[in-house]
């Protein structure tokens, strides 16, 4: 559930403060669909600022009763829950815990509680601007940070996001290829977590299938991977199938 599909808005050379202010403005948008598009992207923004997430928490508490019987507004509330998990801030755990036994919202609350400790570790990695290359977009820099980390689950989060965005930076493709080369032969066919991670790396690299060097790697995996599922995923990526 960490890996919901979504479109990542482009942000060129924005400061962290600008990112926070952008999301505060998003909260003023009352269209649930527009809010969802923006809030899905928080999984790869690395933001933890309480100014943003305190406001999200207040909106959740104010709106949850009215949203129960309105499908689109309930979906908007779902992203408020996810956002509190993406914050990585333990201060929101009591609020999330309130909804664990609520039939309408329990799955959202449980997911956010599960994700929060992960994002407490991940957000400083994702948002580390000391590693940002000024010649790349902020989105690209964040993907590079995620794929450079020593954390396969974070690689999977990045790969699934990349798969759904317009990201085409060579630095990102090179890191996807590097992660695939170091993992596809070692992936245990009985380890679903490993297979999912490598599978999403392959899916993401499929965006660059027109480039011969990446097409060659996809063909290699489709022929040599010990796990049949990875061979099939590589072939689908090579052919542009989802």
C-alpha positions as a LaTeX table, in Angstrom:
\begin{tabular}{lrrr}
\hline
Residue & $x$ (\AA) & $y$ (\AA) & $z$ (\AA) \\
\hline
Unk1 & 0.00 & 0.00 & 0.00 \\
Unk2 & 3.04 & 2.18 & 0.20 \\
Unk3 & 3.06 & 2.11 & $-3.51$ \\
Unk4 & $-0.14$ & 3.67 & $-4.75$ \\
Unk5 & $-0.05$ & 4.77 & $-8.41$ \\
Unk6 & $-0.02$ & 8.48 & $-9.01$ \\
Unk7 & 1.34 & 11.33 & $-11.07$ \\
Unk8 & 4.17 & 13.37 & $-9.65$ \\
Unk9 & 3.87 & 17.13 & $-10.23$ \\
Unk10 & 7.06 & 18.65 & $-11.58$ \\
Unk11 & 8.95 & 21.02 & $-9.32$ \\
Unk12 & 11.99 & 22.80 & $-10.67$ \\
Unk13 & 14.49 & 24.14 & $-8.14$ \\
Unk14 & 11.94 & 24.85 & $-5.44$ \\
Unk15 & 13.12 & 25.36 & $-1.87$ \\
Unk16 & 11.71 & 23.21 & 0.92 \\
Unk17 & 9.81 & 26.26 & 2.11 \\
Unk18 & 8.26 & 26.68 & $-1.34$ \\
Unk19 & 7.24 & 23.03 & $-1.34$ \\
Unk20 & 5.56 & 23.43 & 2.05 \\
Unk21 & 3.73 & 26.55 & 0.93 \\
Unk22 & 2.60 & 24.82 & $-2.26$ \\
Unk23 & 1.01 & 22.04 & $-0.26$ \\
Unk24 & $-0.62$ & 24.47 & 2.11 \\
Unk25 & $-2.24$ & 26.05 & $-0.95$ \\
Unk26 & $-3.30$ & 22.59 & $-2.14$ \\
Unk27 & $-5.23$ & 22.19 & 1.09 \\
Unk28 & $-7.34$ & 25.16 & 0.09 \\
Unk29 & $-8.36$ & 23.28 & $-3.07$ \\
Unk30 & $-11.72$ & 21.68 & $-2.35$ \\
Unk31 & $-11.76$ & 19.50 & $-5.46$ \\
Unk32 & $-11.00$ & 15.99 & $-4.12$ \\
Unk33 & $-9.47$ & 14.86 & $-7.42$ \\
Unk34 & $-7.03$ & 17.74 & $-7.61$ \\
Unk35 & $-6.03$ & 17.25 & $-3.99$ \\
Unk36 & $-5.47$ & 13.54 & $-4.61$ \\
Unk37 & $-3.09$ & 14.20 & $-7.52$ \\
Unk38 & $-0.94$ & 16.46 & $-5.34$ \\
Unk39 & $-1.11$ & 14.47 & $-2.13$ \\
Unk40 & $-0.12$ & 11.23 & $-3.79$ \\
Unk41 & 3.18 & 12.89 & $-4.65$ \\
Unk42 & 4.03 & 13.39 & $-0.97$ \\
Unk43 & 5.39 & 9.85 & $-0.85$ \\
Unk44 & 8.46 & 11.09 & $-2.74$ \\
Unk45 & 8.77 & 14.67 & $-1.48$ \\
Unk46 & 10.59 & 14.04 & 1.81 \\
Unk47 & 8.56 & 16.66 & 3.68 \\
Unk48 & 8.06 & 16.51 & 7.45 \\
Unk49 & 7.29 & 20.13 & 8.34 \\
Unk50 & 4.61 & 20.26 & 11.09 \\
Unk51 & 3.18 & 23.46 & 9.62 \\
Unk52 & 1.87 & 21.40 & 6.74 \\
Unk53 & 0.93 & 18.24 & 8.57 \\
Unk54 & $-0.68$ & 19.98 & 11.53 \\
Unk55 & $-3.03$ & 21.55 & 9.00 \\
Unk56 & $-3.66$ & 18.16 & 7.38 \\
Unk57 & $-4.45$ & 16.70 & 10.80 \\
Unk58 & $-6.88$ & 19.51 & 11.57 \\
Unk59 & $-8.66$ & 19.03 & 8.23 \\
Unk60 & $-8.93$ & 15.31 & 8.84 \\
Unk61 & $-10.45$ & 15.78 & 12.28 \\
Unk62 & $-12.82$ & 18.47 & 11.04 \\
Unk63 & $-14.03$ & 16.64 & 7.92 \\
Unk64 & $-14.07$ & 12.93 & 8.71 \\
Unk65 & $-17.69$ & 12.74 & 9.84 \\
Unk66 & $-19.13$ & 14.60 & 6.87 \\
Unk67 & $-16.97$ & 12.64 & 4.43 \\
Unk68 & $-18.24$ & 9.21 & 5.49 \\
Unk69 & $-21.16$ & 9.24 & 3.07 \\
Unk70 & $-19.52$ & 11.14 & 0.20 \\
Unk71 & $-17.30$ & 8.93 & $-1.95$ \\
Unk72 & $-14.98$ & 11.58 & $-3.38$ \\
Unk73 & $-14.58$ & 13.39 & $-0.08$ \\
Unk74 & $-13.82$ & 10.10 & 1.62 \\
Unk75 & $-11.07$ & 9.55 & $-0.94$ \\
Unk76 & $-9.72$ & 13.01 & $-0.08$ \\
Unk77 & $-9.69$ & 12.01 & 3.60 \\
Unk78 & $-7.84$ & 8.84 & 2.66 \\
Unk79 & $-4.99$ & 10.99 & 1.38 \\
Unk80 & $-5.01$ & 13.03 & 4.58 \\
Unk81 & $-4.37$ & 9.79 & 6.45 \\
Unk82 & $-1.62$ & 8.82 & 4.04 \\
Unk83 & $-0.08$ & 12.28 & 4.31 \\
Unk84 & 0.22 & 11.93 & 8.08 \\
Unk85 & 2.07 & 8.67 & 7.49 \\
Unk86 & 4.30 & 10.28 & 4.87 \\
Unk87 & 5.24 & 12.97 & 7.41 \\
Unk88 & 7.21 & 10.46 & 9.47 \\
Unk89 & 6.17 & 12.41 & 12.54 \\
Unk90 & 5.26 & 10.36 & 15.61 \\
Unk91 & 3.17 & 13.25 & 16.96 \\
Unk92 & 0.30 & 12.21 & 14.67 \\
Unk93 & 0.14 & 8.64 & 15.91 \\
Unk94 & $-2.50$ & 9.34 & 18.61 \\
Unk95 & $-4.79$ & 10.86 & 15.95 \\
Unk96 & $-4.24$ & 7.93 & 13.62 \\
Unk97 & $-4.78$ & 5.48 & 16.47 \\
Unk98 & $-8.24$ & 6.97 & 17.06 \\
Unk99 & $-9.39$ & 5.54 & 13.73 \\
Unk100 & $-7.98$ & 2.01 & 14.00 \\
Unk101 & $-11.37$ & 0.65 & 15.11 \\
Unk102 & $-13.39$ & 2.87 & 12.78 \\
Unk103 & $-14.86$ & 0.72 & 9.99 \\
Unk104 & $-14.82$ & 3.57 & 7.48 \\
Unk105 & $-11.22$ & 4.64 & 8.02 \\
Unk106 & $-9.40$ & 1.83 & 9.79 \\
Unk107 & $-7.43$ & 0.62 & 6.74 \\
Unk108 & $-6.19$ & 4.15 & 6.02 \\
Unk109 & $-5.18$ & 4.65 & 9.64 \\
Unk110 & $-3.38$ & 1.31 & 9.89 \\
Unk111 & $-1.49$ & 1.97 & 6.66 \\
Unk112 & $-0.40$ & 5.42 & 7.86 \\
Unk113 & 0.72 & 4.01 & 11.21 \\
Unk114 & 2.75 & 1.37 & 9.37 \\
Unk115 & 4.32 & 3.87 & 6.98 \\
Unk116 & 5.19 & 6.57 & 9.49 \\
Unk117 & 8.33 & 4.88 & 10.95 \\
Unk118 & 9.58 & 4.19 & 7.42 \\
Unk119 & 9.20 & 7.83 & 6.44 \\
Unk120 & 10.91 & 8.97 & 9.62 \\
Unk121 & 14.00 & 7.28 & 8.12 \\
Unk122 & 13.32 & 8.07 & 4.49 \\
Unk123 & 12.40 & 11.76 & 4.50 \\
Unk124 & 15.91 & 13.01 & 5.38 \\
Unk125 & 17.29 & 10.83 & 2.58 \\
Unk126 & 14.74 & 11.92 & $-0.02$ \\
Unk127 & 15.05 & 15.63 & 0.78 \\
Unk128 & 18.83 & 15.77 & 1.25 \\
Unk129 & 19.67 & 18.83 & $-0.83$ \\
Unk130 & 23.40 & 18.45 & $-0.19$ \\
Unk131 & 23.31 & 15.80 & $-2.92$ \\
Unk132 & 21.10 & 17.74 & $-5.35$ \\
Unk133 & 22.56 & 18.51 & $-8.76$ \\
Unk134 & 21.45 & 22.02 & $-9.79$ \\
Unk135 & 21.32 & 20.87 & $-13.39$ \\
Unk136 & 18.46 & 18.46 & $-12.60$ \\
Unk137 & 14.89 & 19.01 & $-11.53$ \\
Unk138 & 14.06 & 18.59 & $-7.87$ \\
Unk139 & 11.96 & 15.55 & $-8.73$ \\
Unk140 & 14.92 & 13.93 & $-10.48$ \\
Unk141 & 17.21 & 14.74 & $-7.56$ \\
Unk142 & 14.80 & 13.13 & $-5.14$ \\
Unk143 & 14.58 & 10.00 & $-7.27$ \\
Unk144 & 18.38 & 9.85 & $-7.41$ \\
Unk145 & 18.53 & 10.13 & $-3.61$ \\
Unk146 & 15.99 & 7.34 & $-3.21$ \\
Unk147 & 17.66 & 4.98 & $-5.66$ \\
Unk148 & 21.11 & 5.70 & $-4.19$ \\
Unk149 & 20.02 & 4.72 & $-0.68$ \\
Unk150 & 20.79 & 1.33 & 0.83 \\
Unk151 & 17.12 & 0.40 & 1.17 \\
Unk152 & 15.36 & $-1.89$ & $-1.32$ \\
Unk153 & 11.88 & $-0.83$ & $-0.18$ \\
Unk154 & 12.73 & 2.79 & $-0.85$ \\
Unk155 & 13.99 & 1.72 & $-4.28$ \\
Unk156 & 10.58 & 0.15 & $-4.90$ \\
Unk157 & 8.74 & 3.29 & $-3.84$ \\
Unk158 & 10.87 & 5.33 & $-6.24$ \\
Unk159 & 10.49 & 2.84 & $-9.10$ \\
Unk160 & 6.72 & 2.73 & $-8.87$ \\
Unk161 & 6.57 & 6.53 & $-8.84$ \\
Unk162 & 8.90 & 6.78 & $-11.82$ \\
Unk163 & 6.78 & 4.29 & $-13.74$ \\
Unk164 & 3.79 & 6.64 & $-13.47$ \\
Unk165 & 5.53 & 9.96 & $-14.17$ \\
Unk166 & 7.16 & 11.75 & $-17.09$ \\
Unk167 & 10.61 & 11.21 & $-15.55$ \\
Unk168 & 13.22 & 10.57 & $-18.26$ \\
Unk169 & 16.52 & 11.76 & $-16.76$ \\
Unk170 & 19.53 & 9.59 & $-17.72$ \\
Unk171 & 20.81 & 9.66 & $-14.12$ \\
Unk172 & 17.60 & 7.97 & $-12.97$ \\
Unk173 & 17.73 & 5.34 & $-15.72$ \\
Unk174 & 21.35 & 4.56 & $-14.88$ \\
Unk175 & 20.49 & 3.99 & $-11.22$ \\
Unk176 & 17.51 & 1.82 & $-12.08$ \\
Unk177 & 19.77 & $-0.27$ & $-14.30$ \\
Unk178 & 22.40 & $-0.51$ & $-11.56$ \\
Unk179 & 19.84 & $-1.67$ & $-8.99$ \\
Unk180 & 18.51 & $-4.27$ & $-11.44$ \\
Unk181 & 21.95 & $-5.64$ & $-12.32$ \\
Unk182 & 22.88 & $-6.11$ & $-8.68$ \\
Unk183 & 19.64 & $-7.81$ & $-7.68$ \\
Unk184 & 17.87 & $-9.73$ & $-10.44$ \\
Unk185 & 20.09 & $-12.84$ & $-10.32$ \\
Unk186 & 19.82 & $-13.00$ & $-6.51$ \\
Unk187 & 16.06 & $-12.56$ & $-6.24$ \\
Unk188 & 14.53 & $-15.63$ & $-4.62$ \\
Unk189 & 11.51 & $-16.89$ & $-6.55$ \\
Unk190 & 9.79 & $-17.56$ & $-3.22$ \\
Unk191 & 10.50 & $-14.12$ & $-1.75$ \\
Unk192 & 7.56 & $-11.95$ & $-2.81$ \\
Unk193 & 9.14 & $-8.78$ & $-1.41$ \\
Unk194 & 12.29 & $-9.20$ & $-3.47$ \\
Unk195 & 10.29 & $-10.03$ & $-6.58$ \\
Unk196 & 8.07 & $-6.98$ & $-6.17$ \\
Unk197 & 11.04 & $-4.67$ & $-5.74$ \\
Unk198 & 12.96 & $-5.94$ & $-8.75$ \\
Unk199 & 9.73 & $-6.14$ & $-10.74$ \\
Unk200 & 9.00 & $-2.45$ & $-10.21$ \\
Unk201 & 12.58 & $-1.54$ & $-11.07$ \\
Unk202 & 12.06 & $-3.35$ & $-14.36$ \\
Unk203 & 8.72 & $-1.66$ & $-14.95$ \\
Unk204 & 10.31 & 1.74 & $-14.38$ \\
Unk205 & 13.27 & 1.03 & $-16.66$ \\
Unk206 & 10.74 & 0.19 & $-19.37$ \\
Unk207 & 10.26 & 3.95 & $-19.82$ \\
Unk208 & 13.72 & 3.93 & $-21.45$ \\
Unk209 & 13.17 & 0.81 & $-23.57$ \\
Unk210 & 13.87 & 2.81 & $-26.76$ \\
Unk211 & 17.48 & 3.24 & $-25.62$ \\
Unk212 & 19.52 & 0.22 & $-26.82$ \\
Unk213 & 21.58 & $-0.11$ & $-23.64$ \\
Unk214 & 18.51 & $-0.35$ & $-21.41$ \\
Unk215 & 16.65 & $-2.55$ & $-23.89$ \\
Unk216 & 19.66 & $-4.87$ & $-23.80$ \\
Unk217 & 19.44 & $-5.14$ & $-20.02$ \\
Unk218 & 15.72 & $-5.88$ & $-20.17$ \\
Unk219 & 16.37 & $-8.61$ & $-22.74$ \\
Unk220 & 19.12 & $-10.02$ & $-20.51$ \\
Unk221 & 16.78 & $-10.22$ & $-17.52$ \\
Unk222 & 13.99 & $-11.72$ & $-19.64$ \\
Unk223 & 16.37 & $-14.51$ & $-20.68$ \\
Unk224 & 18.50 & $-15.08$ & $-17.58$ \\
Unk225 & 16.57 & $-14.22$ & $-14.42$ \\
Unk226 & 16.16 & $-17.34$ & $-12.24$ \\
Unk227 & 12.67 & $-16.20$ & $-11.23$ \\
Unk228 & 10.06 & $-16.71$ & $-13.94$ \\
Unk229 & 8.07 & $-13.71$ & $-12.69$ \\
Unk230 & 11.03 & $-11.43$ & $-13.31$ \\
Unk231 & 11.57 & $-12.83$ & $-16.78$ \\
Unk232 & 7.95 & $-12.04$ & $-17.56$ \\
Unk233 & 8.15 & $-8.54$ & $-16.04$ \\
Unk234 & 11.28 & $-7.73$ & $-18.04$ \\
Unk235 & 9.66 & $-8.88$ & $-21.28$ \\
Unk236 & 6.53 & $-6.82$ & $-20.55$ \\
Unk237 & 8.69 & $-3.75$ & $-19.82$ \\
Unk238 & 10.62 & $-4.29$ & $-23.06$ \\
Unk239 & 7.38 & $-4.48$ & $-25.03$ \\
Unk240 & 5.76 & $-1.52$ & $-23.27$ \\
Unk241 & 3.04 & $-3.63$ & $-21.67$ \\
Unk242 & 1.69 & $-2.86$ & $-18.20$ \\
\hline
\end{tabular}
